Amino acid sequence: MSKILASERDALMIINELGVAKQEEIGKELGFSPGYAAVLCRSLWKNGYIRGTTMTGYEVREKGKRLAEELKK
């Protein structure tokens, strides 16, 4: 399994469930500030799990979908 933080995994799962999510939505769902949600998204984006921008919202890439499926098990 990939080495990502528990909060990054949670953010990935939220984005995966919503389809497209902005950092405000992610933060609200997880009980984090939008700023911390942005940090999580930046990390997920840099590692190739999600794509998108703060303006358009983030969506899960194929690599992220595989990890999300792995985490559901």
N, C-alpha and C positions, 0 to 999 in steps of 0.2 A: 504494500500500500504506500502511496505517496506520503512524503513528509510535509504536511501542512498543519497549521494550527487548528485547534478545535473551532475557534471562532471563524476561521476561513472556511472550514468544512460546513459550518452552519450557514454562512453567507452563500456558499455555492449551492446548498440545498434549497435555500429560499429563492435564488435566481432561477434555479432549475424548475421549481414549482410554479413560479409566476410567469415564466417564459421570457419576459423582459422586465427588468426592475431597475429603478433609480436608487441611488444611495440613500435617499430619504426613506424610501419604502423598506429597504433592507435594514436600516438602522431601527426603524419603528418595529418591524417584525422581531428583531433580535434584542430590542431594549438597549441599543447602542446609539450614540450620537451619529448624525450624518457624517461628521468628520472622521470618526473611527470606521464607519462603514466604507468611506472612501479609501482609507488605508487598506482595508481588507480587499476591496475591489482592485486596487492598484496592484497588490501582491498577486491576486488570482490572475489578473490580466498579464502581468509580467511573466508568469509561469505558464501561460497559454491555456488556462482553464476557461476563461471568459473573453468576450470581445465586446466592444461598444465604447461609449463615452459617458461622462457625467451628464451631458446634455440629452443624449438619445436614450440612455439606459443601457444596461448590460444584459447580455444573453450568454448562455453556456455554449462553449465550443465542443467539438466531438471529444476532445481529451477530457473536458470537464464532465461530459455526459457519462463517459466510461467510469470516471471516479465516483460520480453520484450513484451509479448503479452498484458499484462495489460497496459503497457505504450503506446502501439500503439492505444489504445481506446481513 
